[in-house]
Amino acid sequence: MNQLDVALRATGVGLLLLIGLVLVLSTPRRATALWFVPFALGVAGFLAVNAIGLASELPDPAWSVASLLSRLATVFVWWFCLALFDGDFRPRAVELAGGGVWLVLVAIDKAYFFPAPSGIDLSAVLIALGVAMMGHVGWRLMQDFRGDLIESRRRARPVFVGLLAAFLLLDFGIDLLMGYGWRPPGFLLLQNGVIVLLTVGLGAWLLTADTLVVAGPESPRRTPAVAKPDPDAPLLARLDALMIGERPYLDPDLTMSRFAARLGVPEAVLRRLINHRLGFGHFRNFLNVYRVEEARRRLRAGPAAPDKMISIAFDSGFASLASFNRAFRQIVGQSPTGFRDGAAAPDRLVRSD
């Protein structure tokens, strides 16, 4: 059994590192590699130390490095799962705070910098925090389910959530019920085998999926029609008329279903049009282009305008100032404040003459 376990774990580590290398060398998938590499290192570290009988073939300092990576794996898995379905993902307040708390608790529990407090077992707290992180992944993935315009990625969301939930029941659930130190050989073998199988499936998907699914931040573009006359021309015209005339994007709670109803088309037709013809991977990003343009119009009045930045954000259709700043920077390439100051600069120069 020990030899099977070693072979299984070595296979998993090798696959993770190989997939990471291929992603790094693949230009269209390099953005995915940014989040996959730490994920792969964390899971590889876990496989390296998750040996039967607590015996590792690794000498120090390799054992210490693998052990540290394994304890960071939960945070890396959390961030990678979020980035996998959101090309614009960057760790924000929730992800940074959760990761920071995890690091502090691990440092205390493992006595990295000072002796661990006697009589305090943080294992249950770490398990609960890990479950919360994975629960956050599931919530985020399903929250954006209807707005995801890439059909293959949209269909993968519930499958991914289901697999994640199943693995949680196997890992965190058993730790909680049987204790963190419960490590029978059969369970460790099963645990490592499941990780290897999931790695094979994930790698196959990442390396064979369309680059639009896993390529990271999108670059919207209007794709020219192949057929003439263009069968989508009437619908594109209706879409433009709706966005310009009625400005539905000013509603921060606008959903795909409500927007499709206003346009008078099925959701599937609208999703294909915005994705295939306009180049957007998510409904939110499509709306944000119009919202940012509305904000730019308001900001061109310059710093003398009475509107506060938060008012401009809400009046342009954004639900929060943070989402406004983030979308504005992504689309325009500078902050709203910088744009306002720059828009007013020529006028100030003219007045100074």
C-alpha positions in Angstrom: 0.0 0.0 0.0 2.9 2.3 0.8 4.3 1.9 -2.8 0.9 2.6 -4.3 0.5 5.7 -2.1 4.0 7.0 -3.2 3.2 6.4 -6.9 -0.2 8.1 -6.6 1.2 11.2 -4.8 4.1 11.5 -7.2 1.8 11.3 -10.2 -0.4 14.0 -8.7 2.5 16.3 -8.0 4.0 15.7 -11.5 0.6 16.4 -13.2 0.1 19.6 -11.3 3.5 21.0 -12.1 3.2 19.9 -15.8 -0.2 21.6 -16.2 1.2 24.7 -14.6 4.2 24.8 -16.9 2.0 24.3 -20.0 -0.3 27.2 -18.9 2.7 29.5 -18.3 4.1 28.7 -21.8 0.7 29.2 -23.4 0.3 32.9 -24.1 -3.6 32.9 -24.4 -3.8 31.0 -21.0 -1.1 32.9 -19.1 -3.6 34.9 -17.1 -5.0 31.5 -15.8 -1.5 30.4 -14.9 -1.2 33.4 -12.6 -3.7 31.7 -10.3 -3.1 28.1 -11.2 0.6 28.0 -10.2 0.1 28.9 -6.5 -2.9 26.5 -6.5 -0.8 23.8 -8.0 2.1 24.4 -5.5 -0.3 24.3 -2.6 -2.0 21.1 -3.6 1.3 19.5 -4.6 2.6 20.4 -1.1 -0.4 18.7 0.4 0.2 15.6 -1.6 3.9 15.5 -0.7 3.2 15.4 3.0 -0.1 13.5 3.0 1.8 10.2 3.3 0.6 6.9 4.9 2.0 6.5 8.4 3.1 10.2 8.6 6.4 9.1 6.9 7.7 11.3 4.2 10.3 10.5 1.6 11.3 14.2 1.5 14.4 15.4 3.5 14.5 18.8 5.0 14.2 21.6 3.9 12.0 20.1 1.1 9.6 18.7 3.8 9.3 22.0 5.5 8.6 23.8 2.3 6.0 21.2 1.2 4.4 21.4 4.7 4.1 25.2 4.5 2.6 25.0 1.0 0.1 22.4 2.1 -1.1 24.8 4.9 -1.5 27.6 2.4 -3.4 25.3 -0.1 -6.8 26.2 1.2 -6.4 29.9 0.5 -4.8 29.2 -2.9 -7.6 26.8 -3.9 -10.2 29.5 -2.8 -8.6 32.2 -5.0 -8.0 29.9 -8.0 -11.6 28.7 -8.0 -12.9 32.3 -8.0 -10.4 33.3 -10.8 -11.3 30.3 -12.9 -14.8 31.6 -13.6 -14.0 35.3 -13.4 -11.2 36.5 -15.8 -11.1 39.9 -14.0 -10.7 38.4 -10.5 -8.3 40.1 -8.1 -8.4 39.4 -4.4 -10.4 42.1 -2.7 -11.5 42.9 0.9 -13.2 39.6 1.6 -10.5 37.4 0.0 -7.6 39.3 1.5 -9.2 39.4 4.9 -10.0 35.7 4.8 -6.5 34.8 3.6 -4.9 37.0 6.3 -7.0 35.4 9.1 -6.1 31.9 7.8 -2.4 32.7 7.8 -2.5 34.1 11.3 -4.4 31.1 12.6 -2.0 28.7 10.9 1.0 30.6 12.3 -0.5 30.3 15.8 -1.5 26.7 15.5 1.8 25.5 14.1 3.9 27.8 16.3 5.8 29.3 13.4 7.0 32.5 15.2 6.3 31.8 18.8 5.2 28.9 21.0 1.6 27.8 20.5 -0.8 28.7 23.4 -1.3 25.7 25.6 -4.7 24.1 25.7 -5.9 25.8 22.5 -6.7 23.7 19.5 -7.4 25.8 16.4 -8.1 22.8 14.1 -11.9 23.1 14.3 -11.6 26.9 13.7 -9.5 26.3 10.6 -11.9 23.7 9.3 -14.8 26.0 9.8 -12.9 28.8 8.0 -12.0 26.5 5.1 -15.7 25.5 4.8 -16.6 29.1 4.7 -14.1 29.8 1.9 -15.4 27.0 -0.2 -19.0 28.0 0.6 -18.1 31.5 -0.7 -16.8 29.9 -3.9 -20.1 28.1 -4.4 -22.2 31.2 -3.7 -20.2 33.3 -6.1 -20.3 30.8 -8.9 -24.0 30.3 -8.7 -24.7 34.0 -8.2 -23.1 34.7 -11.6 -24.6 31.6 -13.3 -27.3 33.4 -15.4 -25.0 36.3 -16.3 -22.2 34.1 -17.7 -22.4 34.4 -21.4 -19.9 31.6 -22.3 -22.2 28.6 -22.5 -19.6 25.9 -21.8 -18.3 27.8 -18.7 -21.8 28.5 -17.5 -22.7 24.8 -17.7 -19.5 23.9 -15.8 -20.4 26.1 -12.8 -23.0 23.8 -11.1 -20.7 20.7 -11.9 -17.8 22.5 -10.3 -19.8 23.4 -7.3 -21.1 19.9 -6.9 -17.6 18.4 -7.1 -16.3 21.0 -4.6 -19.1 20.2 -2.2 -18.4 16.4 -2.5 -14.7 16.9 -1.8 -15.6 19.1 1.2 -17.7 16.3 2.7 -14.8 13.9 2.2 -12.1 16.1 3.6 -13.4 18.7 6.1 -16.4 16.6 7.1 -14.3 13.7 8.2 -11.8 16.0 9.9 -14.7 17.5 11.9 -16.3 14.2 12.7 -13.3 12.0 13.4 -10.7 14.5 14.4 -7.9 16.2 12.6 -5.4 13.5 13.5 -7.6 10.6 12.1 -5.4 9.2 9.3 -6.1 5.6 8.5 -4.1 4.4 5.4 -7.3 3.6 3.4 -8.6 7.1 3.9 -5.3 8.8 2.9 -5.1 6.6 -0.2 -8.7 7.5 -1.2 -8.1 11.2 -0.5 -4.9 11.3 -2.6 -6.6 9.3 -5.4 -9.5 11.7 -5.5 -7.1 14.7 -5.8 -5.3 13.0 -8.7 -8.5 12.3 -10.5 -9.7 15.9 -10.0 -6.3 17.1 -11.2 -6.6 15.1 -14.4 -10.1 16.4 -15.1 -9.2 20.0 -14.3 -6.1 19.8 -16.5 -8.0 18.3 -19.4 -10.5 21.1 -19.2 -8.0 24.0 -18.8 -5.8 22.7 -21.7 -8.6 21.9 -24.2 -11.3 24.5 -23.5 -11.7 27.5 -25.8 -9.3 30.2 -24.7 -12.3 32.5 -24.2 -13.3 30.3 -21.3 -9.9 30.4 -19.5 -7.9 33.2 -21.0 -8.5 35.8 -18.2 -9.7 39.4 -18.8 -11.8 39.8 -21.9 -11.3 42.2 -24.8 -14.8 43.0 -26.1 -15.1 43.5 -29.8 -18.0 43.5 -32.3 -17.4 40.5 -34.6 -18.3 41.2 -38.2 -21.0 39.0 -39.7 -20.0 36.2 -42.0 -23.3 35.8 -43.8 -24.8 38.6 -45.9 -27.3 39.9 -45.2 -26.5 39.7 -41.5 -29.2 37.7 -39.7 -28.3 39.4 -36.4 -28.5 42.9 -37.8 -32.2 43.6 -36.7 -31.5 42.3 -33.2 -28.3 44.3 -32.9 -30.2 47.4 -34.0 -32.9 46.8 -31.4 -30.2 46.2 -28.8 -28.5 49.5 -29.6 -31.8 51.4 -29.7 -32.7 50.0 -26.2 -29.3 50.8 -24.7 -29.2 54.3 -26.1 -32.9 55.2 -25.9 -34.0 53.7 -22.6 -30.7 53.3 -20.8 -31.6 50.1 -18.9 -28.0 49.9 -17.6 -28.8 52.6 -15.1 -30.6 50.0 -13.0 -28.0 48.4 -10.8 -30.2 45.4 -10.2 -30.8 44.7 -13.9 -30.7 40.9 -14.5 -30.3 38.9 -17.7 -33.9 37.6 -17.6 -35.4 41.1 -17.2 -33.2 42.5 -19.9 -34.1 39.7 -22.3 -37.8 40.4 -21.5 -37.4 44.1 -22.3 -35.7 43.2 -25.6 -38.4 40.6 -26.3 -36.0 37.7 -27.0 -35.2 34.4 -25.2 -32.2 34.5 -22.8 -30.3 32.0 -24.9 -30.5 34.2 -28.0 -29.4 37.3 -26.1 -26.6 35.4 -24.4 -25.3 34.2 -27.8 -25.6 37.7 -29.4 -23.7 39.5 -26.6 -21.0 36.8 -26.4 -20.5 35.8 -30.0 -21.1 39.1 -31.7 -20.1 41.7 -29.1 -17.3 39.7 -27.4 -18.4 39.9 -23.8 -17.9 36.9 -21.5 -20.3 38.2 -18.8 -23.5 40.2 -18.8 -22.1 42.4 -16.0 -19.1 43.5 -18.2 -21.4 44.3 -21.1 -23.5 46.6 -18.9 -20.4 48.2 -17.3 -19.2 49.5 -20.7 -22.3 51.6 -20.9 -22.2 52.6 -17.3 -18.6 53.7 -17.5 -19.5 55.8 -20.6 -22.3 57.4 -18.7 -19.9 58.2 -15.8 -17.3 59.6 -18.3 -20.0 62.0 -19.6 -20.7 63.2 -16.1 -17.1 63.5 -15.2 -16.2 65.6 -18.2 -17.7 68.5 -16.4 -14.4 68.6 -14.4 -13.7 69.0 -10.7 -16.0 72.0 -10.4 -19.0 69.8 -10.9 -21.1 69.6 -7.8 -21.7 65.8 -8.1 -19.7 63.7 -5.6 -18.0 60.6 -7.0 -20.3 58.3 -5.1 -23.3 60.1 -6.6 -21.9 59.7 -10.1 -21.3 56.0 -9.5 -24.9 55.4 -8.4 -26.4 57.6 -11.1 -24.4 55.7 -13.7 -25.9 52.3 -12.6 -23.2 51.0 -10.3 -24.3 49.3 -7.0 -21.2 50.5 -5.1 -18.3 52.9 -5.3 -15.8 50.0 -5.2 -17.4 48.3 -8.3 -17.5 51.7 -10.1 -13.8 52.4 -9.4 -12.8 48.9 -10.4 -14.8 48.9 -13.7 -13.7 52.4 -14.6 -10.0 51.5 -14.2 -10.4 48.3 -16.2 -12.2 50.0 -19.1 -10.6 53.5 -19.2 -7.2 52.7 -17.8 -7.2 55.4 -15.0 -9.2 56.3 -11.9 -12.4 58.3 -12.2 -10.7 61.1 -10.2 -7.7 61.1 -12.6 -10.1 61.2 -15.6 -12.1 64.1 -14.2 -8.9 66.1 -13.5 -7.5 65.3 -17.0 -10.8 66.2 -18.7 -10.7 69.7 -17.0 -7.0 70.4 -17.7 -7.4 72.0 -21.1 -10.1 74.3 -19.9 -7.9 75.5 -17.0 -5.1 76.2 -19.4 -7.3 78.2 -21.7 -8.6 80.3 -18.7 -5.0 80.9 -17.5 -4.2 82.6 -20.8 
